[in-house]
Amino acid sequence: MGGGARAAADSVMIIFQNATRDHLAEIVLIERSSFSDPWTLRMLSTHLQPDCGNTFIVATDDDAVIGYAIARTVDGEAELLNIAITQARRGEKLGAQLLDAIVHASRTDEAREMWLEVRASNAVARSLYASHGFVQMGVRKRYYESPREDAIVLRADITSTVRKETITRAALGFSAEPLDPIPSPATHSHRQETK
């Protein structure tokens, strides 16, 4: 992602960058306020190691973490593991921008498709994923705990399913030439509900 990719959210400049240990305290607070079964600091910190196929990015505004996303890529298949926005910033379409950023990063890691699970009752997240080209592939019965609930398994082809807008390399911290249109994401791991 580079050291400081920027994207405008209304008049605010949001920076998308690789997560570091310095971001973890704020990420843990967002995690705890977003999920009924939050990941621990240790669980989150294990994903800071990019050599294991992990991509862990944060969205910051004025140096404060306002969201994060974690994906893992193996053999051309990405799995969105976790994505969340701080409660104070929900409703600003930052989840869509963060999803775009993690999809782009996964494509850079040569992923061709993305998988994820989402709670069956999470209509907001399901709508976001559908708008990015995710389609339902199945159901994992009683997958989530606290409360116990089914997970909807979603998948997107991130090489060919494209959103209507495009993104520039400058917005992601690269040289200022246009990128291909942003593809849709999908994932296959235990978490991402987008709150």
N, C-alpha and C positions, 0 to 999 in steps of 0.2 A: 504494500500500500504506500510505501514511502513515509517520510517523516512528518508530513502535514498536509494531506489532501484536503481541499476546501470545497464546500458546496453551499450555495445560498439557500436558506430556509426563510422565506419572506425577506426581511432586511437583516437577518442574523447570519453570520458566517459560521458554519459548522465545519469542524475539522475531523476528517476520518483518518485514523492512523492505526498502526499496529499497537496492540495493548502491551503494556509493560507491568512489571511488579508494582510500580508506583501508582497504577490505576486500580489495583485490586481492591483496596479498601472501599472505594466508591462503587465499584462493580458489585461487591458483596451487598452493599446497602440496596442497590437497585434489584438485585436478585431476590433478596429477602422480602422486599415490598411487592414483587411481581408474581411470585410463585408460592403455592401452598406447600411445596416440597422443594425448597431451595437447595442449590448446590452449595457445598462448603467452600471455604477459601482454598483448601487443599485441592478439591476437585477442579475448581476454576484455574488454579495455578498450573496444573498439569498440562493445560492446553496452551500455555505460553511457549511451548517448544515446537517451533515450526518444522524441525527436522523429522517429526513424526507425522507429517501431512496435515498439521493443524494450521488453521488461519483464525486468528483472534483479533478482531478490530474493535476499536472504540470510536464513538462519536463524541466530540467535546465541543463545548461552547465556553469561551473565555476560560479555558483550562479546566473546566468542570466536566466530568464524564456525565453525559446525558443518555447514553445508550451503548450497547455492545452486541456483538454477534460472534458466534464461534461455529466454524465449519471444519470438517475433516475431509480430505480428498485422498482416495486410494484407487488406483487403476482406472482413472477417468470418471469415477463416480464420487460426487460430493454429498456429504450428509450435513444438513444444518442441525447443529446440536443444541444451540441456544441463541435466543435473540430477545432483547428487552429494551424498553425505553423507560426512563425515570417517570414516575407518575405525574410530576409537575409539567412535563413536556409532551404528554400524550395528546393526540388530536391535532398535531401540527404536521402530519405526514412524514415525520422523521423515521417511522418504522419502514416506510416504503424506500426512503433514501438509504437507510442502513441495509435493507435487503438488497437493493441494487449494488451497494458497495461489496457485500459479501459474495454476491453472485459474480461480480467482476473479478474479485480476488480468486475465487474458485476457478473461473475460466483461465486466469493467468496460471493457475496450478494444473492446467490441462484437463479440468473436469468437463465432461460432455453432458452430464445430467446431475440433478440434485434431488435428494429425497429428504423428507421430514415427517414427523408425526405432530399432530395438533389435537388438543382436546375436542371431542365431538361437540361440546357446548360452546366453544369459543368462536362465536360467529364473526367477531371483528377480525381475528387472525385469519380465519378461513376465507373471508372476503379479500383481505390483503393478498394472500397467497394465490387465490383465483385470478386476481388482477395482474399477477405476475406470471400467469400461465401454468400454475400448478393444477394437476388433475388428480382426482382420487384414484388410488390403486388398490385400496383395501382397508380393512378395519382390524385393529389389534384389540381384542376384547379385554376389558378390565386392565388396561395397560397402565393408566395413571393411578396414583394413590392420593389420598388427602384432598379431595374425595376420590374414591374409586370411580374410574370412568374409562370408556373406550377411547382409543386414539384413532384418528383418521390418518391413513398413510397417504401422503401426496408425493407426486413426482413431477419434475419439469425437465424438458430438454433445453439445456441452457446454451446450446449451439444454434438452435433454429427458432425457438419460440421467442418472439421479440415483443417488447412493449412499444408503444407508439413514440415515445420520446427517445432521444439519444443522449449520450453523456460524453463529455470531452475528457481527454486525458488530463487536462489542466485541473478539472474538478476532482480528479482522483490523485493528483500530485505528480502527474507525468507531463511530458511536453504537450503543448497546446494544439495538437492536431485532433480532428474528430476520431472518435472510436466507432466501432460497429455499434448498431443499436443495442440497447441493454436487453439481454435475454432473460427469460424467466427462470426462477429458481425452484428447487425441490429438494427434499432431504430424507434421510433415513436414519434417525437416531432418537435417543430418549430425551426429548424436551421441547424444543421451540414451540411456544404458544403465542408469542408476541403479545405482550401486555402494554 
